[in-house]
Structures are given as C-alpha cells and as structure tokens.
Amino acid sequence: MAIKILIADDHGLIRAGLRALLQDVPDLTVVGEAADGITLLKMAAELKPDIVLMDISMPGLSGIEAT
C-alpha cells in the first residue's frame, strides 16, 4: 500500500518541485496540493494523507497554526 502525501506550500514552484521529486519514488503517492492553511485542513480531512509536507509560512492559516 502506498504512503499518501499531501503537499502544502503557497509557492506553486515549490509544490511542483516536491511533486516531481516524489513521483518516481516507489510506495509514495502525492494525493493533493494546497496553497494555504485553510485549504490544507479541508484537503487533509477529505484525503486522509499519511504525511503532510507543509510550509510554516502560508497565507490565511500558517503551517504552525494548521498543525
């Protein structure tokens, strides 16, 4: 079973880079991307990822607040 990862960062280039790095790793699946903390919380509740790679400085709700 693949490990589900949710990426959260307000910079699209960072999200794309992380996705590119992880896409070829066996047993890892990026299930979603969020650009802010509020979207992150909604996606995490819906997608139930095993791991969240999160920026601590995001608009709306910081990574620290979201945690």
N, CA, C and O atoms as CSV, one atom per row, in Angstrom:
chain,resi,resn,atom,element,x,y,z
A,1,MET,N,N,0.836,-1.182,0.000
A,1,MET,CA,C,0.000,0.000,0.000
A,1,MET,C,C,0.881,1.246,0.000
A,1,MET,O,O,1.821,1.341,0.789
A,2,ALA,N,N,0.588,2.185,-0.865
A,2,ALA,CA,C,1.389,3.398,-0.996
A,2,ALA,C,C,1.146,4.353,0.166
A,2,ALA,O,O,0.042,4.425,0.707
A,3,ILE,N,N,2.182,5.077,0.538
A,3,ILE,CA,C,2.089,6.115,1.547
A,3,ILE,C,C,1.528,7.359,0.861
A,3,ILE,O,O,2.069,7.806,-0.150
A,4,LYS,N,N,0.449,7.917,1.404
A,4,LYS,CA,C,-0.220,9.078,0.807
A,4,LYS,C,C,0.365,10.365,1.386
A,4,LYS,O,O,0.446,10.536,2.603
A,5,ILE,N,N,0.773,11.275,0.478
A,5,ILE,CA,C,1.397,12.532,0.877
A,5,ILE,C,C,0.571,13.711,0.374
A,5,ILE,O,O,0.114,13.717,-0.769
A,6,LEU,N,N,0.385,14.701,1.232
A,6,LEU,CA,C,-0.264,15.958,0.881
A,6,LEU,C,C,0.793,17.052,0.995
A,6,LEU,O,O,1.457,17.170,2.025
A,7,ILE,N,N,0.951,17.852,-0.059
A,7,ILE,CA,C,1.936,18.929,-0.085
A,7,ILE,C,C,1.220,20.251,0.142
A,7,ILE,O,O,0.211,20.535,-0.503
A,8,ALA,N,N,1.745,21.065,1.067
A,8,ALA,CA,C,1.153,22.370,1.354
A,8,ALA,C,C,2.235,23.443,1.335
A,8,ALA,O,O,3.135,23.450,2.176
A,9,ASP,N,N,2.136,24.341,0.374
A,9,ASP,CA,C,3.073,25.460,0.253
A,9,ASP,C,C,2.399,26.532,-0.584
A,9,ASP,O,O,1.685,26.216,-1.536
A,10,ASP,N,N,2.616,27.796,-0.242
A,10,ASP,CA,C,1.978,28.861,-1.001
A,10,ASP,C,C,2.703,29.188,-2.310
A,10,ASP,O,O,2.220,30.012,-3.086
A,11,HIS,N,N,3.830,28.567,-2.562
A,11,HIS,CA,C,4.577,28.775,-3.804
A,11,HIS,C,C,4.381,27.569,-4.727
A,11,HIS,O,O,4.795,26.453,-4.413
A,12,GLY,N,N,3.748,27.819,-5.859
A,12,GLY,CA,C,3.465,26.750,-6.813
A,12,GLY,C,C,4.705,26.039,-7.300
A,12,GLY,O,O,4.667,24.830,-7.528
A,13,LEU,N,N,5.808,26.757,-7.467
A,13,LEU,CA,C,7.048,26.148,-7.942
A,13,LEU,C,C,7.594,25.148,-6.922
A,13,LEU,O,O,8.120,24.101,-7.300
A,14,ILE,N,N,7.475,25.461,-5.661
A,14,ILE,CA,C,7.921,24.545,-4.602
A,14,ILE,C,C,7.059,23.284,-4.609
A,14,ILE,O,O,7.578,22.171,-4.532
A,15,ARG,N,N,5.736,23.466,-4.704
A,15,ARG,CA,C,4.839,22.298,-4.754
A,15,ARG,C,C,5.164,21.421,-5.959
A,15,ARG,O,O,5.219,20.196,-5.846
A,16,ALA,N,N,5.376,22.046,-7.103
A,16,ALA,CA,C,5.687,21.287,-8.314
A,16,ALA,C,C,7.017,20.552,-8.174
A,16,ALA,O,O,7.147,19.411,-8.617
A,17,GLY,N,N,7.995,21.199,-7.565
A,17,GLY,CA,C,9.297,20.571,-7.359
A,17,GLY,C,C,9.219,19.374,-6.425
A,17,GLY,O,O,9.820,18.334,-6.694
A,18,LEU,N,N,8.484,19.517,-5.333
A,18,LEU,CA,C,8.323,18.405,-4.400
A,18,LEU,C,C,7.587,17.246,-5.065
A,18,LEU,O,O,7.961,16.085,-4.897
A,19,ARG,N,N,6.535,17.570,-5.823
A,19,ARG,CA,C,5.798,16.520,-6.535
A,19,ARG,C,C,6.722,15.796,-7.514
A,19,ARG,O,O,6.693,14.568,-7.601
A,20,ALA,N,N,7.537,16.547,-8.247
A,20,ALA,CA,C,8.458,15.941,-9.218
A,20,ALA,C,C,9.473,15.028,-8.528
A,20,ALA,O,O,9.802,13.959,-9.041
A,21,LEU,N,N,9.960,15.450,-7.375
A,21,LEU,CA,C,10.919,14.623,-6.631
A,21,LEU,C,C,10.292,13.328,-6.127
A,21,LEU,O,O,10.948,12.286,-6.086
A,22,LEU,N,N,9.029,13.399,-5.747
A,22,LEU,CA,C,8.376,12.253,-5.120
A,22,LEU,C,C,7.678,11.310,-6.100
A,22,LEU,O,O,7.410,10.159,-5.754
A,23,GLN,N,N,7.381,11.768,-7.303
A,23,GLN,CA,C,6.550,10.986,-8.219
A,23,GLN,C,C,7.171,9.656,-8.642
A,23,GLN,O,O,6.446,8.721,-8.979
A,24,ASP,N,N,8.481,9.557,-8.629
A,24,ASP,CA,C,9.124,8.319,-9.052
A,24,ASP,C,C,9.570,7.435,-7.896
A,24,ASP,O,O,10.217,6.410,-8.110
A,25,VAL,N,N,9.227,7.825,-6.676
A,25,VAL,CA,C,9.603,7.033,-5.507
A,25,VAL,C,C,8.566,5.933,-5.307
A,25,VAL,O,O,7.380,6.217,-5.140
A,26,PRO,N,N,9.011,4.679,-5.323
A,26,PRO,CA,C,8.066,3.585,-5.116
A,26,PRO,C,C,7.369,3.706,-3.758
A,26,PRO,O,O,7.972,4.147,-2.780
A,27,ASP,N,N,6.127,3.323,-3.711
A,27,ASP,CA,C,5.330,3.296,-2.487
A,27,ASP,C,C,4.975,4.669,-1.924
A,27,ASP,O,O,4.507,4.756,-0.789
A,28,LEU,N,N,5.187,5.753,-2.691
A,28,LEU,CA,C,4.751,7.088,-2.291
A,28,LEU,C,C,3.797,7.625,-3.350
A,28,LEU,O,O,4.052,7.495,-4.547
A,29,THR,N,N,2.697,8.227,-2.906
A,29,THR,CA,C,1.742,8.831,-3.820
A,29,THR,C,C,1.360,10.213,-3.302
A,29,THR,O,O,0.889,10.348,-2.172
A,30,VAL,N,N,1.563,11.240,-4.128
A,30,VAL,CA,C,1.111,12.584,-3.768
A,30,VAL,C,C,-0.377,12.652,-4.088
A,30,VAL,O,O,-0.778,12.571,-5.249
A,31,VAL,N,N,-1.187,12.800,-3.046
A,31,VAL,CA,C,-2.646,12.776,-3.230
A,31,VAL,C,C,-3.245,14.161,-3.404
A,31,VAL,O,O,-4.404,14.285,-3.800
A,32,GLY,N,N,-2.469,15.214,-3.111
A,32,GLY,CA,C,-3.004,16.548,-3.284
A,32,GLY,C,C,-2.000,17.625,-2.942
A,32,GLY,O,O,-0.936,17.370,-2.378
A,33,GLU,N,N,-2.382,18.857,-3.310
A,33,GLU,CA,C,-1.568,20.039,-3.048
A,33,GLU,C,C,-2.474,21.155,-2.549
A,33,GLU,O,O,-3.585,21.337,-3.046
A,34,ALA,N,N,-1.989,21.896,-1.562
A,34,ALA,CA,C,-2.733,23.034,-1.024
A,34,ALA,C,C,-1.832,24.261,-1.015
A,34,ALA,O,O,-0.634,24.156,-0.749
A,35,ALA,N,N,-2.413,25.434,-1.307
A,35,ALA,CA,C,-1.643,26.669,-1.360
A,35,ALA,C,C,-1.796,27.520,-0.099
A,35,ALA,O,O,-1.136,28.550,0.037
A,36,ASP,N,N,-2.658,27.096,0.818
A,36,ASP,CA,C,-2.830,27.836,2.067
A,36,ASP,C,C,-3.312,26.882,3.156
A,36,ASP,O,O,-3.742,25.762,2.881
A,37,GLY,N,N,-3.230,27.353,4.394
A,37,GLY,CA,C,-3.564,26.502,5.531
A,37,GLY,C,C,-5.019,26.082,5.611
A,37,GLY,O,O,-5.320,24.975,6.056
A,38,ILE,N,N,-5.924,26.949,5.187
A,38,ILE,CA,C,-7.349,26.613,5.252
A,38,ILE,C,C,-7.668,25.489,4.263
A,38,ILE,O,O,-8.376,24.539,4.598
A,39,THR,N,N,-7.140,25.610,3.045
A,39,THR,CA,C,-7.329,24.547,2.049
A,39,THR,C,C,-6.671,23.263,2.518
A,39,THR,O,O,-7.208,22.174,2.315
A,40,LEU,N,N,-5.517,23.388,3.141
A,40,LEU,CA,C,-4.813,22.219,3.678
A,40,LEU,C,C,-5.701,21.441,4.647
A,40,LEU,O,O,-5.798,20.218,4.550
A,41,LEU,N,N,-6.346,22.137,5.576
A,41,LEU,CA,C,-7.193,21.453,6.559
A,41,LEU,C,C,-8.359,20.734,5.891
A,41,LEU,O,O,-8.691,19.608,6.263
A,42,LYS,N,N,-8.980,21.380,4.906
A,42,LYS,CA,C,-10.089,20.753,4.186
A,42,LYS,C,C,-9.615,19.507,3.430
A,42,LYS,O,O,-10.261,18.460,3.471
A,43,MET,N,N,-8.474,19.638,2.741
A,43,MET,CA,C,-7.958,18.506,1.959
A,43,MET,C,C,-7.506,17.363,2.862
A,43,MET,O,O,-7.715,16.193,2.542
A,44,ALA,N,N,-6.889,17.704,3.988
A,44,ALA,CA,C,-6.420,16.665,4.907
A,44,ALA,C,C,-7.603,15.860,5.455
A,44,ALA,O,O,-7.518,14.639,5.585
A,45,ALA,N,N,-8.696,16.540,5.773
A,45,ALA,CA,C,-9.886,15.847,6.279
A,45,ALA,C,C,-10.481,14.934,5.209
A,45,ALA,O,O,-10.949,13.836,5.512
A,46,GLU,N,N,-10.461,15.386,3.973
A,46,GLU,CA,C,-11.042,14.615,2.877
A,46,GLU,C,C,-10.133,13.482,2.408
A,46,GLU,O,O,-10.588,12.356,2.206
A,47,LEU,N,N,-8.837,13.788,2.235
A,47,LEU,CA,C,-7.908,12.818,1.622
A,47,LEU,C,C,-7.244,11.886,2.630
A,47,LEU,O,O,-6.768,10.814,2.256
A,48,LYS,N,N,-7.205,12.276,3.893
A,48,LYS,CA,C,-6.592,11.489,4.962
A,48,LYS,C,C,-5.182,11.000,4.596
A,48,LYS,O,O,-4.926,9.798,4.536
A,49,PRO,N,N,-4.268,11.965,4.349
A,49,PRO,CA,C,-2.897,11.578,3.989
A,49,PRO,C,C,-2.167,10.971,5.179
A,49,PRO,O,O,-2.527,11.201,6.334
A,50,ASP,N,N,-1.139,10.195,4.875
A,50,ASP,CA,C,-0.278,9.636,5.923
A,50,ASP,C,C,0.757,10.669,6.361
A,50,ASP,O,O,1.163,10.706,7.522
A,51,ILE,N,N,1.177,11.511,5.407
A,51,ILE,CA,C,2.213,12.520,5.651
A,51,ILE,C,C,1.784,13.831,5.015
A,51,ILE,O,O,1.225,13.842,3.918
A,52,VAL,N,N,2.048,14.946,5.708
A,52,VAL,CA,C,1.842,16.271,5.133
A,52,VAL,C,C,3.197,16.973,5.108
A,52,VAL,O,O,3.836,17.142,6.146
A,53,LEU,N,N,3.629,17.378,3.916
A,53,LEU,CA,C,4.824,18.211,3.772
A,53,LEU,C,C,4.322,19.645,3.717
A,53,LEU,O,O,3.652,20.038,2.762
A,54,MET,N,N,4.650,20.434,4.754
A,54,MET,CA,C,3.980,21.717,4.918
A,54,MET,C,C,4.956,22.854,5.170
A,54,MET,O,O,5.889,22.736,5.965
A,55,ASP,N,N,4.716,23.954,4.475
A,55,ASP,CA,C,5.418,25.211,4.707
A,55,ASP,C,C,4.873,25.803,6.007
A,55,ASP,O,O,3.679,25.690,6.285
A,56,ILE,N,N,5.737,26.430,6.801
A,56,ILE,CA,C,5.222,27.015,8.041
A,56,ILE,C,C,4.674,28.415,7.835
A,56,ILE,O,O,3.951,28.931,8.688
A,57,SER,N,N,5.012,29.039,6.704
A,57,SER,CA,C,4.548,30.394,6.442
A,57,SER,C,C,3.643,30.401,5.207
A,57,SER,O,O,4.120,30.426,4.072
A,58,MET,N,N,2.323,30.380,5.451
A,58,MET,CA,C,1.342,30.380,4.367
A,58,MET,C,C,0.258,31.397,4.697
A,58,MET,O,O,0.042,31.718,5.866
A,59,PRO,N,N,-0.424,31.904,3.675
A,59,PRO,CA,C,-1.494,32.872,3.936
A,59,PRO,C,C,-2.729,32.209,4.560
A,59,PRO,O,O,-2.962,31.010,4.404
A,60,GLY,N,N,-3.497,33.017,5.261
A,60,GLY,CA,C,-4.749,32.533,5.843
A,60,GLY,C,C,-4.554,31.814,7.151
A,60,GLY,O,O,-5.114,32.204,8.176
A,61,LEU,N,N,-3.770,30.776,7.120
A,61,LEU,CA,C,-3.511,29.950,8.297
A,61,LEU,C,C,-2.110,29.383,8.117
A,61,LEU,O,O,-1.864,28.649,7.159
A,62,SER,N,N,-1.199,29.703,9.005
A,62,SER,CA,C,0.185,29.239,8.850
A,62,SER,C,C,0.267,27.727,9.064
A,62,SER,O,O,-0.655,27.107,9.595
A,63,GLY,N,N,1.370,27.164,8.646
A,63,GLY,CA,C,1.591,25.740,8.858
A,63,GLY,C,C,1.603,25.380,10.330
A,63,GLY,O,O,1.147,24.304,10.718
A,64,ILE,N,N,2.123,26.275,11.145
A,64,ILE,CA,C,2.144,26.028,12.594
A,64,ILE,C,C,0.727,26.024,13.146
A,64,ILE,O,O,0.376,25.156,13.946
A,65,GLU,N,N,-0.096,26.992,12.725
A,65,GLU,CA,C,-1.482,27.037,13.182
A,65,GLU,C,C,-2.271,25.830,12.671
A,65,GLU,O,O,-3.091,25.267,13.397
A,66,ALA,N,N,-2.026,25.443,11.445
A,66,ALA,CA,C,-2.728,24.300,10.867
A,66,ALA,C,C,-2.379,23.002,11.587
A,66,ALA,O,O,-3.221,22.118,11.745
A,67,THR,N,N,-1.143,22.903,12.013
A,67,THR,CA,C,-0.725,21.705,12.743
A,67,THR,C,C,-1.449,21.617,14.062
A,67,THR,O,O,-1.232,20.675,14.824
